[in-house]
Amino acid sequence: MSKGQSLGVPDDQDKLLGEALKQVDKSSFEMKTCLDNDKLMDALKHASSMLSELRTSLLSPKSYYELYMAISDQLRHLEQFLFDEFEKGKKMSDLYELVQYAGNIVPRLYLLVTVGTVYVKAKEGSRKDILRDLVEMCRGVQHPLRGLFLRNYLLQCTRNLLPDSSNDELDGTVHDSIQFIQHNFSEMNKLWVRMQHQGHTKEKDRREKERLELRILVGTNLVRLSQLEAVDKSLYLKSVLPNILEQVVKCRDAIAQEYLMECIIQVFPDEFHLESLNPYLKTCADLQEFVNVKGIIITLIDRLAAFAHRSDISAIPEDIKLFDIFQQEIAIVIQSRPNMETEDIVALYVSLVNLAIKCYADQLNYVDDALKSTQEILTKKDMSKVGSNTSTGRELQQLLKVPIDGYDAVLTVLKLENYSSILKHFDYDGRKSLAVYLLQAILDKNEAITSWTQVETLFDLISPLLYDEADQPTDEPDPEDFSEEQGMVARLIHLFKAQAPDQQYQIINNSKKVFVKGGDSRVVHTLIPVVFSSYRLVVAYRSIQETDSKWFQKCERIFQLSLQTISELCKLAPEPSLRLYLQGALTADGVGNETIAYEFLTQAITLYEEDISDSREQVVCLTLIVGTFESMASLEEENHEAVRTKCAVASSRLLKKPDQCRCVAACAHLFWSAKVSDGNEPTECHDSKRVMECLKKSGRIANQCMDSVVQTQLLVELLNVYILFLEKGNNEISQQFLNQLIEKIKGNIEGLDKNEETEQVIQHFENTLTHHRQSKQQSEAD
Amino acid sequence: MSARRKVLLKVIILGDSGVGKTSLMNQYVNKKFTSQYKATIGADFLTKEVMVDDRLVTMQIWDTAGQERFQSLGVAFYRGADCCVLVYDVTNANTFKTLDSWRDEFLIQASPRDPENFPFVVIGNKIDLENRQVPARRAQNWCESKNNIPYYETSAKEAVNVDQAFQKIARDALAKENDDIYKPQVASVPDIRLDSNTKQKSGKCC
């Protein structure tokens, strides 16, 4: 909120105002003292001298307003006293005559209004006559600033005294009130407009600023009209609005026109605006050239859109074709103002689109029409490569964002035929930022995309995220931004959810072809979710195997495509590719396709051998391979044997002893719980001897570890594995053997320094023993 | 006892656009409500006479524009206020968040003598609506943190609690007005010359 200070010369203003306020304090004090002593004539004299301060020409509007406020606060005391006098039997008509003898016109008229107010309240004379008299008398002050404030005082004092019914001819009806206000309004508007033509031309800027500050006083007339309860729609249409509009057009002053047109929108209710669109909009076209018609129309549209949204659609009567009316009007305004800025034209269409979405959400053609008109204008003006940070660019962005934000379903945007043609007028950054905005909205709302046509349209809108484009900047994009954008595209893929698997296949397969065109830097983000959705699709096909006899072949085709897709990723992202192969192996295993499952598994192992060279990564990958393999069930003995052996060999070839030790122990499971198929039923291996071999080998490797803490830790872990297999019924493992291992560990522990690390190992060991003891007791009890 | 028995109290209603300031005032003064939305521009007042205990009080209630751009002449009308009412819409959390700045703005512009103890009343309006966003507890906490501002929840539409809130406003404003009387009203005017007939010395009394 603005400070109560004027521009110009603030110090000077403060001083002048301070002095005036001091005088007001003094005179008002004396006035009140006289009132307290029932000396009305003296009180009026002091009131008059207080009011004389308002005769100044030195104060800026804001300072004058402060002075006016201080004085009108004091006049309330006088008014209250007068009312008390009336209640005691004093005749107000006498007083009304009396104050007219005050010497100077400004104090005289303020006093007259003050007494007049009580005169009306006293009901001594006809209300309408007194009001008419007051508004006529105010003509006596023709100095714009003083006149505006005097008339504002009149408006303030009479606020609750205006006749507001239609049937008291004598005392006054609402028509008298309308006439009273409109008379005052027309006089105030004249004073206000006249300010523009007073004084030196070089002070034009200051004058315009001061006029803008004073606009509120003129607008108060419209507020009064809107407060009359007897003014209903028909009276508004018949008597109120035409008169205001006539004043507006007639004054031929841009500042007044712009303000009053907006003021009408603000102070009268939406229900009235709906009924008066035609005369109002017609006036818009008749305004002075420099009037910001765009702003006026946008204010009106946005208010009606909000109104419709708030109340519900039925608030707009069916016979009022809001969209058509505004669309025509906008076309007329644009046509009649050839110098209108492009950004202003676009801004008008932004509002129109907003109106269409808020009021007619299911009429997509409305929005499309508006987009088309905008597009035609852009083409006519030969606007291309519009920067998103130019003013036209910002409006255009807004034009495209309104539908994204406005529709309940973001994907409705895809149905707008002219949406992408607007997008083409942007430069690269503009297109990209809109692509990101659209994508984010879809992701936020988690909207399923169910057909390839939809996907294709969407891809067209977000193409800057999918490929390199001819006009993109030559320097590398920020890596963080880039991977964030690609991450969004990746998440989008999970929203592809066609009803039928065949359609889903089409979406996945076609979109993969698109993603591949994105180049190495993009596919590492986008192809991974493509493969995952392919696997999901396999599961979907299996679930409809009863109704789709070709499901198995279709799955096979998906696997082949997936293998191909992963092979394109292998060199770029070996580790994720390995995981994709393993996931593929599990998926194929799940649908009982041994050949494919084996293929995926061997691809994973090959990739491990050829492309995973970091020793840490090797451990992680090998563990994954062993774990995946263990849980599969479709491999027959020949293939199973090959993979088992491969895993065991690879484990013993790891670089570090502890890794070897752990992985070899893990391989033991491949000889026990891993399942081998005979073509029908899978059975677990349960090869006790080979398990024992793995564990013994693991033990030997542990003993080769030089660090005694690590060695002990490994032996404790191995003891756990032994116990596990013992419990599972591996009869190669004897209690005696376990005891030897336990003694070995105990011996090791004695030689360890006590610290936090060894504490943990010891604790682990003791927990293991406790578990073993309990499970032995349990099995003996059984 | 002076001839001017009635006390004049000035009350300012502040808050964001659309929270129902005009509706509250109209409901209180005229016992009327309309669902038609008309934006308030500038500032305007209505008066109402009320009894506070056994005192007859005239309240001058200033309804203000919630949108700053409609106060083109500034806020000189804040001066001399006896109570400030801060209104928010319980279904719109933003209108609650801005209470802080409305309060600060008022204290800066009105510059009351004793800002710490200046009477405020907070009103959460539109409790007739269903989609409430600001819990009463949250509003109460805020009020407590600001030197225990009295808090009322109202519906201007259904006339719930409006009278009670304004009764409190009148009472607090009157208490403040009475306090002020003991301070020199016209300290800036040293050369007071009283009429020879005047026997009273106090600058302002009631």
Chai-1 contact restraints between the chains, C-beta under 6 A:
chainA,res_idxA,chainB,res_idxB,connection_type,confidence,min_distance_angstrom,max_distance_angstrom,comment,restraint_id
A,M1,B,E68,contact,1.0,0.0,6.0,A-B,restraint_1
A,M1,B,E105,contact,1.0,0.0,6.0,A-B,restraint_2
A,S2,B,G74,contact,1.0,0.0,6.0,A-B,restraint_3
A,G4,B,G74,contact,1.0,0.0,6.0,A-B,restraint_4
A,G4,B,A76,contact,1.0,0.0,6.0,A-B,restraint_5
A,K22,B,S188,contact,1.0,0.0,6.0,A-B,restraint_6
A,D25,B,V186,contact,1.0,0.0,6.0,A-B,restraint_7
A,D25,B,V189,contact,1.0,0.0,6.0,A-B,restraint_8
A,K26,B,V189,contact,1.0,0.0,6.0,A-B,restraint_9
A,F29,B,V186,contact,1.0,0.0,6.0,A-B,restraint_10
A,T33,B,T198,contact,1.0,0.0,6.0,A-B,restraint_11
A,D36,B,S2,contact,1.0,0.0,6.0,A-B,restraint_12
A,D36,B,A3,contact,1.0,0.0,6.0,A-B,restraint_13
A,N37,B,T198,contact,1.0,0.0,6.0,A-B,restraint_14
A,D38,B,A3,contact,1.0,0.0,6.0,A-B,restraint_15
A,K62,B,L73,contact,1.0,0.0,6.0,A-B,restraint_16
A,K62,B,G74,contact,1.0,0.0,6.0,A-B,restraint_17
A,Y65,B,L73,contact,1.0,0.0,6.0,A-B,restraint_18
A,Y65,B,A76,contact,1.0,0.0,6.0,A-B,restraint_19
A,E66,B,A76,contact,1.0,0.0,6.0,A-B,restraint_20
A,M69,B,A76,contact,1.0,0.0,6.0,A-B,restraint_21
A,M69,B,F77,contact,1.0,0.0,6.0,A-B,restraint_22
A,D73,B,G80,contact,1.0,0.0,6.0,A-B,restraint_23
A,R76,B,L8,contact,1.0,0.0,6.0,A-B,restraint_24
A,Q80,B,K6,contact,1.0,0.0,6.0,A-B,restraint_25
A,E213,B,S72,contact,1.0,0.0,6.0,A-B,restraint_26
A,E213,B,L73,contact,1.0,0.0,6.0,A-B,restraint_27
A,R215,B,S72,contact,1.0,0.0,6.0,A-B,restraint_28
A,I216,B,G42,contact,1.0,0.0,6.0,A-B,restraint_29
A,I216,B,S72,contact,1.0,0.0,6.0,A-B,restraint_30
A,I216,B,L73,contact,1.0,0.0,6.0,A-B,restraint_31
A,G219,B,I41,contact,1.0,0.0,6.0,A-B,restraint_32
A,T220,B,G42,contact,1.0,0.0,6.0,A-B,restraint_33
A,S226,B,K38,contact,1.0,0.0,6.0,A-B,restraint_34
A,Q266,B,A39,contact,1.0,0.0,6.0,A-B,restraint_35
A,Q266,B,I41,contact,1.0,0.0,6.0,A-B,restraint_36
A,V267,B,K38,contact,1.0,0.0,6.0,A-B,restraint_37
A,P269,B,Q36,contact,1.0,0.0,6.0,A-B,restraint_38
A,P269,B,K38,contact,1.0,0.0,6.0,A-B,restraint_39
